[in-house]
Amino acid sequence: METVTFDLPARHQELRERARKVADDVRWRAGVADAATDVDPVMRDALRASGLVELAVRTGADEVVDPLAVTVVREAFGGVSAHLDSLFAMQGIGSYALAVAGGARAQREWLPRVVALDAIAALGLTEPGVGSDLKAITTTVRAEGGELVVDGRKSFITNAPAAAFVTVLAKEGDGYSLVLVPTGIPGVTVESGPDLIAPHVIGDVVLDGVRVPADARVGEPGQAFPLVLQTLATFRVSVAGSAVGLAQAALDEAVAHTTSREQFGTTLARLGPLPQMLGTCWTEIEQARLLTYAAATRAGADPVGALHWSSMAKVAATEAAARVVDRCVQMMGRFGIVTGSTIERLYRNARPMRIYEGGNEVLLGQLAKTLTRPT
Ligand SMILES: Cc1cc2nc3c(=O)[nH]c(=O)nc-3n(C[C@H](O)[C@H](O)[C@H](O)COP(=O)(O)OP(=O)(O)OC[C@H]3O[C@@H](n4cnc5c(N)ncnc54)[C@H](O)[C@@H]3O)c2cc1C
């Protein structure tokens, strides 16, 4: 049985500190940004000035994205602002396939602008009728007169309202292809929303007879799924980083509250089950962090080969974050449920993490298959 051990390398400790500084400087804006349904200009400027996006975006064929670097940055961002975290991560997720297998012209046109946050990238997999079961998509692409024609509707696409392009998964004959679709061309309509319990820059992308040049296909015809898999394998573990950061921030709030408020002549932190709750939160966060760092390191060496570790980390950290933040709200009593408070925002932000980047039940099902596969 494999076991994990871990020490965070000095370079990654430095990156995490650098990202913490960036997040701390915009902490004052987090409430506004996390309620926004379009890209927040303050967060965008701060992220641009930080230069950190270059960690998430692969700009050349010989470059690699280091999942541990992305993970520690998301840990720092996730504890402060879901909006900042998502803006950072999606530049990488939306452009990864383009960087790996896109045409040279499209790479030259878009990737430097993605790194500079002058072009917002998006990845369009989900459809109104299709979530986890991606092979059931109905969006199509067909070659016609030296061009590609794309028809369909992509749904719940992060950053769609602000996106310069969407990397779209579409059926091509009996297979599936990825196509780079700029949002500003005829036939593309973006509809914002819906409103979520944790607001998010999200929207539907309607594709109505959209014509793009033949070199807008990313990779070979019919070869979308290996690219989608590579994208998910590189970035999934970073969701765990974000969840660890969020859980830590919730615990920090609860510690500050329970050590400063007194009831029955002593601090809350000494009352009834609250010490156990605090200790359990800390233990679960450190467990999740250890697995997350270890999985991200493995993903760096072989993203697809380590996908089961990334999935485990994503499930463990997002489920832990949900438990931790719920306990923290409870420990803070009525102050934990005040709209606009930090803990209330963290509570809401924790919820979607168990659904996106692979629903946790889907990932657990895949882990069970890996575990029980005959050797
Ligand atoms: C905030 C947010 C941002 C998003 N951003 C993007 C984006 O940028 N691009 C994009 O393409 N999509 C995006 N999505 C969509 C996301 O990828 C889907 O929500 C996700 O794939 C799950 O699909 P679904 O919501 O349709 O749930 P369903 O697939 O309908 O699943 C519903 C429930 O059933 C469980 N389930 C489904 N299949 C199985 C199975 N085989 N075994 C066990 N359990 C199963 C799921 O885990 C879930 O609990 C985003 C979603 C959210 C919430």
The ligand as a Tripos MOL2 file, in Angstrom:
@<TRIPOS>MOLECULE
LIG
   53    58     1     0     0
SMALL
NO_CHARGES

@<TRIPOS>ATOM
      1 C1        -19.7180   27.4250   -9.5360 C.3       1 LIG1
      2 C2        -19.6800   26.4960  -10.7080 C.ar      1 LIG1
      3 C3        -18.8270   26.7720  -11.7660 C.ar      1 LIG1
      4 C4        -18.8010   25.9360  -12.8940 C.ar      1 LIG1
      5 N1        -17.9760   26.2460  -13.9300 N.ar      1 LIG1
      6 C5        -17.9690   25.4550  -15.0350 C.ar      1 LIG1
      7 C6        -17.1490   25.7760  -16.1660 C.ar      1 LIG1
      8 O1        -16.3880   26.7510  -16.1530 O.2       1 LIG1
      9 N2        -17.2110   24.9700  -17.2680 N.ar      1 LIG1
     10 C7        -18.0290   23.8800  -17.3250 C.ar      1 LIG1
     11 O2        -18.0240   23.2170  -18.3420 O.2       1 LIG1
     12 N3        -18.8190   23.5480  -16.2650 N.ar      1 LIG1
     13 C8        -18.8160   24.3080  -15.1350 C.ar      1 LIG1
     14 N4        -19.6230   23.9920  -14.0640 N.ar      1 LIG1
     15 C9        -20.5000   22.8280  -14.1460 C.3       1 LIG1
     16 C10       -19.9280   21.6490  -13.3660 C.3       1 LIG1
     17 O3        -18.8490   21.1180  -14.0610 O.3       1 LIG1
     18 C11       -21.0740   20.6510  -13.1680 C.3       1 LIG1
     19 O4        -21.9440   21.2270  -12.1970 O.3       1 LIG1
     20 C12       -20.5810   19.2900  -12.7060 C.3       1 LIG1
     21 O5        -19.9300   18.6400  -13.7720 O.3       1 LIG1
     22 C13       -21.7220   18.4000  -12.2190 C.3       1 LIG1
     23 O6        -22.7350   18.3610  -13.1800 O.3       1 LIG1
     24 P1        -24.2610   18.6840  -12.7570 P.3       1 LIG1
     25 O7        -24.2350   19.8790  -11.8920 O.co2     1 LIG1
     26 O8        -25.0620   18.7000  -13.9840 O.co2     1 LIG1
     27 O9        -24.6750   17.4710  -11.8230 O.3       1 LIG1
     28 P2        -25.1420   16.0150  -12.3060 P.3       1 LIG1
     29 O10       -24.1760   15.4330  -13.2610 O.co2     1 LIG1
     30 O11       -26.5800   16.0620  -12.6900 O.co2     1 LIG1
     31 O12       -25.0150   15.2410  -10.9190 O.3       1 LIG1
     32 C14       -25.9270   15.4660   -9.8390 C.3       1 LIG1
     33 C15       -25.4630   14.6710   -8.6250 C.3       1 LIG1
     34 O13       -25.3460   13.2890   -8.9620 O.3       1 LIG1
     35 C16       -24.0250   12.8270   -8.7300 C.3       1 LIG1
     36 N5        -23.6520   11.9120   -9.8190 N.ar      1 LIG1
     37 C17       -23.7060   12.1540  -11.1630 C.ar      1 LIG1
     38 N6        -23.2460   11.1000  -11.8490 N.ar      1 LIG1
     39 C18       -22.8680   10.1820  -10.9340 C.ar      1 LIG1
     40 C19       -22.2740    8.8940  -11.0180 C.ar      1 LIG1
     41 N7        -21.9650    8.3220  -12.1900 N.pl3     1 LIG1
     42 N8        -22.0000    8.2450   -9.8590 N.ar      1 LIG1
     43 C20       -22.2780    8.8110   -8.6660 C.ar      1 LIG1
     44 N9        -22.8320   10.0250   -8.5180 N.ar      1 LIG1
     45 C21       -23.1130   10.7110   -9.6330 C.ar      1 LIG1
     46 C22       -23.1500   14.0980   -8.7430 C.3       1 LIG1
     47 O14       -21.9600   13.9410   -7.9800 O.3       1 LIG1
     48 C23       -24.0830   15.1120   -8.1250 C.3       1 LIG1
     49 O15       -24.0460   14.9940   -6.7310 O.3       1 LIG1
     50 C24       -19.6350   24.7930  -12.9270 C.ar      1 LIG1
     51 C25       -20.4740   24.5040  -11.8440 C.ar      1 LIG1
     52 C26       -20.4950   25.3380  -10.7430 C.ar      1 LIG1
     53 C27       -21.4100   25.0030   -9.5960 C.3       1 LIG1
@<TRIPOS>BOND
     1     1     2 1
     2     2     3 ar
     3     2    52 ar
     4     3     4 ar
     5     4     5 ar
     6     4    50 ar
     7     5     6 ar
     8     6     7 ar
     9     6    13 1
    10     7     8 2
    11     7     9 ar
    12     9    10 ar
    13    10    11 2
    14    10    12 ar
    15    12    13 ar
    16    13    14 ar
    17    14    15 1
    18    14    50 ar
    19    15    16 1
    20    16    17 1
    21    16    18 1
    22    18    19 1
    23    18    20 1
    24    20    21 1
    25    20    22 1
    26    22    23 1
    27    23    24 1
    28    24    25 2
    29    24    26 1
    30    24    27 1
    31    27    28 1
    32    28    29 2
    33    28    30 1
    34    28    31 1
    35    31    32 1
    36    32    33 1
    37    33    34 1
    38    33    48 1
    39    34    35 1
    40    35    36 1
    41    35    46 1
    42    36    37 ar
    43    36    45 ar
    44    37    38 ar
    45    38    39 ar
    46    39    40 ar
    47    39    45 ar
    48    40    41 1
    49    40    42 ar
    50    42    43 ar
    51    43    44 ar
    52    44    45 ar
    53    46    47 1
    54    46    48 1
    55    48    49 1
    56    50    51 ar
    57    51    52 ar
    58    52    53 1
@<TRIPOS>SUBSTRUCTURE
     1 LIG1         1 GROUP 0 **** ****
